[in-house]
């Protein structure tokens, strides 16, 4: 670079030095100080390849420089292991330090084994057997029907009875009370009736004893009680199926009996205008009679009695089925009295297998589709399973088939003087071609079964 110009005599600041060249050489020396004693000029900027200049000094009144960034330190644990782990996963510096650790081994707690007394062991054994009996009863069905299906029918019929009772009481034609059964006692929940499936409005019936009804009507029930109907319920307190008796009594709004409308229907309603008018007048009179109180009461009351008959019929069948189930339970106790719980459990496992095998055989023989999942068994089925309390699995092992004896060749028949074979006839039977009949018939049967029927011809 060219040398700097000489300093001026006035003492002013010298011009800045020229920029460095692109070659990257060392910067020129600073100019000599001026005569006026002014401040030296700043150093020229470094070239492209020179060392960086030192940082400038802080200005007067300026903000202090930012402090250097502190060294990285791990965050303090917050006490929540899951939160600390999520925070470490988000931080890239901590993510690399995570290591997989095996879960801690659970501590083995040694419980004291309670030694049961002989009575307690016997009680536990009987309890386990009773539970297995209940599971066994699920595969069985009483001859009178299935309990679940009967309960479904009984509940549906009771809903119909309840709706008709509500309708008659709401119209103020009848009043109803529930007669308390002395064998079951007074129910905990009140007796209510409503219409349809959902309870929007209901009527609560009072509970009375039979003696109170007799006193109210002086022993003459026909004067006030119209009918006695029944509704089914399951009492949670005594755990029994109960059918409540509802006594329906007349009120002062009971409809009066009217003359029955028995006018014949006109037959010429479409033949002429006059005939049509006569038929319309007859139809209006009939509708007015059918919509009156007494015909409406008769219609509802007949349907109520029909539904009550259905309730009583299903309730009787349900009681018979429950009795049969009780007898089956007693028969199971007698049949499996000497069996262990292990043997009973194996028999329970074999029942569905046997049922499926029999159903499959019947399908092949009859060509019908039989669903084995819905089939039920009876006690007779258990008797045919060849139960044995001496066997480890509770079932008798099938007998091995007997070996077939080898058939030895028959000895040759004796021959006569001419050399012909002679078949002995000790019984003196009739002979055909020299062969006794009692010997010939079995031979003919065997040859008929073994040969071809279309080709073979039997000759004597």
QUIVENFEN-V442772 format. One record per backbone hydrogen bond with DSSP energy under -0.5 kcal/mol. CO is the residue of the C=O (numbers start at 1). NH is the residue of the N-H. If there is no record, write none. Layout:
[[CO;NH] [CO;NH]]
This chain:
[[8;11] [21;24] [34;37] [59;62] [79;81] [80;84] [81;85] [82;86] [83;87] [84;88] [85;89] [86;90] [87;91] [90;92] [91;95] [92;96] [94;97] [94;98] [95;98] [107;109] [108;110] [109;111] [112;114] [113;115] [114;116] [117;121] [118;122] [119;123] [120;124] [121;125] [122;126] [123;127] [124;128] [125;129] [126;130] [127;131] [128;132] [129;133] [130;134] [131;135] [132;136] [133;137] [134;138] [135;139] [136;139] [137;140] [139;377] [142;145] [145;142] [146;150] [147;151] [148;152] [149;153] [150;154] [151;155] [152;156] [153;157] [154;158] [155;159] [156;160] [157;161] [158;162] [159;163] [160;164] [161;165] [162;166] [163;167] [164;168] [165;169] [166;170] [167;171] [168;173] [168;174] [169;172] [172;253] [173;251] [175;249] [176;206] [177;179] [177;247] [178;208] [179;245] [180;182] [181;184] [181;185] [190;192] [191;205] [193;203] [198;200] [201;195] [203;193] [205;191] [206;178] [206;208] [208;180] [209;213] [210;214] [211;215] [212;216] [213;217] [214;219] [215;218] [217;220] [219;221] [220;223] [221;224] [221;225] [224;226] [224;250] [227;248] [229;246] [231;244] [233;235] [233;242] [234;236] [235;239] [235;240] [240;235] [240;242] [242;233] [242;244] [244;231] [244;246] [245;179] [245;247] [246;229] [246;248] [247;177] [247;249] [248;226] [248;227] [249;175] [251;254] [260;262] [268;272] [272;276] [273;277] [274;278] [275;279] [276;280] [277;281] [278;282] [279;283] [280;284] [281;285] [282;286] [283;287] [284;288] [285;289] [286;290] [287;291] [289;292] [292;296] [293;297] [294;298] [295;299] [296;300] [297;301] [298;302] [299;303] [300;304] [301;305] [302;306] [303;307] [304;308] [305;309] [306;310] [307;311] [308;312] [309;313] [310;314] [311;315] [312;316] [313;317] [314;318] [315;319] [316;320] [317;321] [318;322] [319;323] [320;324] [321;325] [322;326] [323;327] [324;328] [325;329] [326;330] [327;331] [328;332] [329;333] [330;334] [331;335] [332;336] [334;337] [336;339] [340;344] [341;345] [342;346] [343;347] [344;348] [345;349] [346;350] [347;351] [348;352] [349;353] [350;354] [351;355] [352;356] [353;357] [354;358] [355;359] [356;360] [357;361] [358;362] [359;363] [360;364] [361;365] [362;366] [363;367] [368;370] [369;371] [370;372] [371;374] [372;375] [377;141] [378;381] [378;382] [379;383] [380;384] [382;385] [383;386] [386;396] [391;394] [394;388] [406;408] [414;422] [416;419] [420;416] [422;414] [425;428] [430;437] [432;435] [435;432] [436;439] [436;440] [437;441] [439;443] [440;444] [441;445] [442;446] [443;447] [444;448] [445;449] [446;450] [447;451] [452;456] [457;459]]
